[in-house]
Amino acid sequence: MPEQLWFTAVLNHLLGGPVTALLEALHIPAQDPQAPISNAVAMEVLVLLFSILLFLFARRRLSVDRPGALQHIFEGAQGFIVGQNHEIIGPKSDGFAAFLLSLGLFILGCNLIGLIPGFESPTGLTPVVPLGCAICAFAYYQIQGFKHSGLAYLKHFLGPAWWLAWLMLPIEIISHLARMLSLTIRLFANMFAGDMVTLVFFSLVPLGIPVLFLGLHIGVALLQTYIFVLLTTVYLQGAVAEEH
């Protein structure tokens, strides 16, 4: 079992018993009943708590006349997502901005938290975390497809001609499942590699050069967040397109 981070140890001390009982009730064996909460889960919880506090703080300081720096950042992020949605999906895509922005901010927080001493990036710790984000993206755009087109959305899986449906259906199913795999591997592999490179150079060179790799890590974190959100937007466009 990997060494627990201090925040993970706190969560296991406070919630380890109830979590173990819940896993047993669901017939899910815990790897360590004394410490069922892993570092990755603990970091996700921390990112979620920090995000909630940040949103509450920003909400209390909202102002039309004198917007602060934090409000400008959030408005800029929302404007970027809305603009990208209009370009890819169309003018009726504003309803998707909340999900895409929330997904992007959560992934970005998970990517960047590893820069803080004593914490680790959950997206680079285990592929389960990126897989969870990929499943959320997959479920969301499928739900939006059915919401937009009803049962007619199933035609999207049958191909352009009815006589090709027997061939296109398994291909489309595999293609959609491969999207989850692609999102998962891309995010996990890049964050894992970035973390390893940063740790290696910090162990070899005490100062100077590792700072450059911290900047590279931030760049990778931002880029991978953008790619994940961009691909989810493209998948949404395919799901809600008028022609299937």
C-alpha positions, 0 to 999 in steps of 0.5 A: 500500500502506498504511503498515505498523504497527511490529508488522506490519513485525516480522512481515514481517521474521521471517515474510515469506519463508515466508508469500510461499512459502506463498502461491506454493505455493497459487497465491495472488498476494501484493500485496507479496511483500516484505511479504505480511502486512497490518496487519489480519492482524498485529493479529489475530495480536497479539490471538491471542497476547495472548489466549493469554498472558492465558488462561495467566496466568488459568489459573495463578492459578485459585483456589476460595478466593481468586479474583482480579479476572481470574478474576471477569471470566472467570467473569462473562463465561462466566456471562453467555454460559451464561445467555443460551444457556439463555434463547435455546437451552435448558438443553442449550446449555452445550456452545456456551458455549466457542465463543461466549465465544472468538468474543466475546473475539476480536472484542472484542480486535480491536475494542479494540486500536485504542485502543492507540497504534501499533495499529489495530482489524482489524475496522475496517481491512478487511471481510475480518476480520469476514467471517472471524468471520462464516464461523466463526459460519456454519460452526459453527451449520450443523455443530451443526445436522447434529450435532444432527439428522443429515441431517434438518437439511436439512428446515430448508431445505425449508420446512413443506410438501414441495410448497413445497420448490422455492421454499423451498430457494433462499430459505433458502440466500440467507437463510443466506448473507445472515446472513454478509453482515449480520454482516460489514457490521454489524461492519465499518461500525460499527468503521470509523465509530467509528475515523474519528470518533475520528481526526477529533476527535483531529486537530481537538481536542487534549485533552478532547473526544476522550476522550469519543469514546474512551469512545464507541469502547469502548461501540461495541466492546462493543455490536458484540461483544454483537450478533455473539454474540447473533445467532450464538446466535439462529442456533444456536437455529434450527439445533438446535431440535427442530422444523424 
